Amino acid sequence: MDLSQIHDAIASKAFPQLADICDELLLQVDARGAASPEQWPYTIHLLAHLYANDLNSARFLWKSVPQPIKESRPELVAAWRIGQCLWNRDYAGVYGAIRGFDWSPEVAGLVAAFSESYTKRMFQLLTSAYSTIGVVDVAHFIGMSEEDATKYALQQGWSLDSSSQMLTVIKPKIVTEQKLDSSKLQRLTEFVFHLEH
């Protein structure tokens, strides 16, 4: 079984495409009848779906993994713990599951990229949902100490009221770019000319 596409994607940090690569390759291998469940990189495949924020595919993959493989691969079980926390919206649990396992070098980069991406997603969610929020809550949602969460929020432009330990959310400015369509300008000019004459 040739897994070079998967290894190349990991080496080049093409994590957004990794789930699709794994899905396609697994279909090809299954179609040829050359699939050997013992050789398939289920941990990478599962983490790739989690990175893509595709919990349904991750759950389906987990259910399709043969029980003996689940029992023999603690790293796969650790990856699924992350998926369970995501499914149950246990935000702090996600970070606990990430930190609670000594990941192999093969998947450590993917786990780190997932953690960073997840932190950004959670911070964006907080930005859109709150106008003020306590430091303790931010730390809980983004899996950091209160001090680190405060620094992170301040770097993103938020402000801190140190007496109440409340952060004021600064919404990002929405920049809308308007394109000038010359045909619309021409029609407007003709219309104004017609009204004046």
RANOR-V841910 format. One record per pair of residues at least 4 apart in sequence whose ideal C-beta (glycine too) atoms are under 7 Angstrom apart, sorted by sequence separation. I is the first residue (numbers start at 1). J is the second residue. D is the distance in Angstrom with one decimal. If there is no record, write none. Layout:
BEGIN
i=I j=J d=D
i=I j=J d=D
END
This chain:
BEGIN
i=3 j=7 d=5.9
i=4 j=8 d=5.8
i=5 j=9 d=6.4
i=6 j=10 d=6.5
i=7 j=11 d=6.2
i=8 j=12 d=6.1
i=14 j=18 d=6.4
i=17 j=21 d=5.7
i=18 j=22 d=6.2
i=19 j=23 d=6.2
i=20 j=24 d=6.1
i=21 j=25 d=6.1
i=22 j=26 d=6.1
i=23 j=27 d=6.5
i=24 j=28 d=6.4
i=25 j=29 d=6.2
i=26 j=30 d=6.1
i=27 j=31 d=6.2
i=28 j=32 d=6.6
i=41 j=45 d=6.0
i=42 j=46 d=5.9
i=43 j=47 d=6.2
i=44 j=48 d=6.1
i=45 j=49 d=7.0
i=46 j=50 d=6.6
i=47 j=51 d=6.2
i=48 j=52 d=6.5
i=54 j=58 d=6.3
i=55 j=59 d=6.2
i=56 j=60 d=6.4
i=57 j=61 d=6.2
i=58 j=62 d=6.4
i=59 j=63 d=6.4
i=60 j=64 d=6.4
i=61 j=65 d=6.8
i=65 j=69 d=5.4
i=67 j=71 d=6.3
i=68 j=72 d=6.1
i=69 j=73 d=5.9
i=73 j=77 d=6.8
i=74 j=78 d=6.2
i=75 j=79 d=6.5
i=76 j=80 d=6.5
i=77 j=81 d=6.7
i=79 j=83 d=6.9
i=80 j=84 d=6.3
i=81 j=85 d=6.5
i=82 j=86 d=6.4
i=83 j=87 d=6.2
i=84 j=88 d=6.2
i=90 j=94 d=6.6
i=92 j=96 d=6.2
i=93 j=97 d=6.1
i=94 j=98 d=6.5
i=95 j=99 d=6.2
i=96 j=100 d=5.5
i=103 j=107 d=5.3
i=104 j=108 d=6.7
i=107 j=111 d=5.7
i=108 j=112 d=6.2
i=109 j=113 d=6.3
i=110 j=114 d=6.3
i=111 j=115 d=6.3
i=112 j=116 d=6.5
i=113 j=117 d=6.2
i=114 j=118 d=5.9
i=115 j=119 d=6.4
i=116 j=120 d=6.6
i=117 j=121 d=6.4
i=118 j=122 d=6.2
i=119 j=123 d=6.3
i=120 j=124 d=6.4
i=121 j=125 d=6.4
i=122 j=126 d=6.5
i=123 j=127 d=6.3
i=124 j=128 d=6.4
i=125 j=129 d=6.0
i=126 j=130 d=5.6
i=133 j=137 d=5.2
i=135 j=139 d=6.2
i=136 j=140 d=6.5
i=137 j=141 d=6.3
i=138 j=142 d=6.1
i=144 j=148 d=3.9
i=145 j=149 d=6.7
i=146 j=150 d=6.3
i=147 j=151 d=6.6
i=148 j=152 d=6.2
i=149 j=153 d=6.3
i=150 j=154 d=6.2
i=151 j=155 d=6.3
i=152 j=156 d=6.7
i=154 j=158 d=6.0
i=181 j=185 d=6.8
i=182 j=186 d=6.2
i=183 j=187 d=6.5
i=184 j=188 d=6.3
i=185 j=189 d=6.3
i=186 j=190 d=6.4
i=187 j=191 d=6.2
i=188 j=192 d=6.3
i=189 j=193 d=6.2
i=190 j=194 d=6.2
i=191 j=195 d=6.6
i=192 j=196 d=6.4
i=193 j=197 d=6.3
i=9 j=14 d=4.3
i=29 j=34 d=5.5
i=30 j=35 d=4.9
i=35 j=40 d=7.0
i=49 j=54 d=4.7
i=65 j=70 d=5.5
i=85 j=90 d=4.2
i=103 j=108 d=4.4
i=133 j=138 d=5.7
i=139 j=144 d=5.4
i=144 j=149 d=4.3
i=153 j=158 d=4.1
i=161 j=166 d=4.9
i=180 j=185 d=6.4
i=29 j=35 d=4.7
i=70 j=76 d=6.4
i=139 j=145 d=6.2
i=154 j=160 d=6.4
i=70 j=77 d=6.5
i=126 j=133 d=6.3
i=139 j=146 d=4.6
i=142 j=149 d=5.7
i=160 j=167 d=5.5
i=9 j=17 d=6.2
i=49 j=57 d=4.6
i=50 j=58 d=5.5
i=85 j=93 d=3.7
i=86 j=94 d=6.0
i=103 j=111 d=5.0
i=144 j=152 d=6.4
i=9 j=18 d=5.0
i=49 j=58 d=3.9
i=85 j=94 d=4.4
i=158 j=167 d=4.9
i=159 j=168 d=4.7
i=136 j=146 d=6.3
i=139 j=149 d=3.9
i=142 j=152 d=6.7
i=150 j=160 d=6.1
i=158 j=168 d=6.1
i=135 j=146 d=5.1
i=138 j=149 d=4.6
i=158 j=169 d=5.8
i=159 j=170 d=7.0
i=9 j=21 d=5.3
i=46 j=58 d=5.7
i=49 j=61 d=6.2
i=82 j=94 d=5.9
i=85 j=97 d=5.4
i=126 j=138 d=6.5
i=158 j=170 d=5.4
i=98 j=111 d=6.1
i=157 j=170 d=4.4
i=26 j=40 d=6.9
i=135 j=149 d=6.3
i=153 j=167 d=5.1
i=6 j=21 d=6.1
i=46 j=61 d=5.6
i=82 j=97 d=4.5
i=126 j=141 d=5.9
i=135 j=150 d=5.4
i=138 j=153 d=5.8
i=5 j=21 d=5.4
i=6 j=22 d=6.1
i=45 j=61 d=6.0
i=46 j=62 d=6.5
i=81 j=97 d=4.1
i=82 j=98 d=6.2
i=98 j=115 d=5.2
i=62 j=80 d=5.4
i=6 j=25 d=6.6
i=78 j=97 d=6.8
i=122 j=141 d=5.1
i=123 j=142 d=5.8
i=5 j=25 d=5.9
i=122 j=142 d=5.2
i=62 j=83 d=6.7
i=22 j=44 d=6.8
i=22 j=45 d=4.2
i=42 j=65 d=5.4
i=78 j=101 d=3.8
i=119 j=142 d=5.1
i=94 j=118 d=6.4
i=119 j=143 d=6.6
i=58 j=83 d=4.9
i=22 j=48 d=5.4
i=75 j=101 d=6.8
i=42 j=69 d=6.5
i=1 j=29 d=5.9
i=55 j=83 d=6.7
i=75 j=103 d=6.8
i=19 j=48 d=4.0
i=37 j=66 d=5.2
i=75 j=104 d=6.1
i=138 j=167 d=6.0
i=18 j=48 d=3.9
i=19 j=49 d=4.9
i=43 j=73 d=6.7
i=46 j=76 d=6.7
i=135 j=165 d=4.7
i=38 j=69 d=6.9
i=42 j=73 d=7.0
i=55 j=86 d=5.8
i=91 j=122 d=6.5
i=134 j=165 d=6.1
i=37 j=69 d=5.9
i=43 j=75 d=5.0
i=47 j=79 d=5.2
i=50 j=82 d=5.9
i=55 j=87 d=5.7
i=75 j=107 d=6.9
i=134 j=166 d=5.7
i=135 j=167 d=6.1
i=1 j=34 d=6.2
i=18 j=51 d=6.8
i=19 j=52 d=4.5
i=43 j=76 d=4.6
i=46 j=79 d=4.8
i=50 j=83 d=5.7
i=123 j=156 d=6.8
i=42 j=76 d=5.2
i=46 j=80 d=6.5
i=132 j=166 d=5.1
i=133 j=167 d=5.6
i=1 j=36 d=6.3
i=6 j=41 d=6.2
i=19 j=54 d=6.3
i=132 j=167 d=6.7
i=15 j=51 d=5.2
i=16 j=52 d=6.9
i=43 j=79 d=5.1
i=50 j=86 d=6.6
i=132 j=168 d=5.3
i=133 j=169 d=6.7
i=46 j=83 d=6.8
i=132 j=169 d=6.6
i=1 j=39 d=5.2
i=3 j=41 d=6.3
i=6 j=44 d=6.2
i=19 j=57 d=6.9
i=131 j=169 d=5.4
i=130 j=169 d=5.2
i=127 j=169 d=5.7
i=127 j=171 d=6.5
i=92 j=140 d=5.4
i=95 j=143 d=3.0
i=91 j=140 d=6.6
i=94 j=143 d=6.9
i=91 j=141 d=5.1
i=92 j=143 d=6.4
i=51 j=110 d=6.6
i=47 j=107 d=6.1
i=51 j=113 d=6.6
i=44 j=107 d=6.0
i=47 j=110 d=5.1
i=51 j=114 d=4.6
i=43 j=107 d=5.7
i=47 j=111 d=6.5
i=50 j=114 d=6.0
i=44 j=110 d=6.7
i=51 j=117 d=6.4
i=47 j=114 d=6.3
i=15 j=110 d=6.2
i=13 j=109 d=6.9
i=15 j=113 d=5.0
i=10 j=109 d=6.6
i=10 j=110 d=6.3
i=13 j=113 d=6.8
END
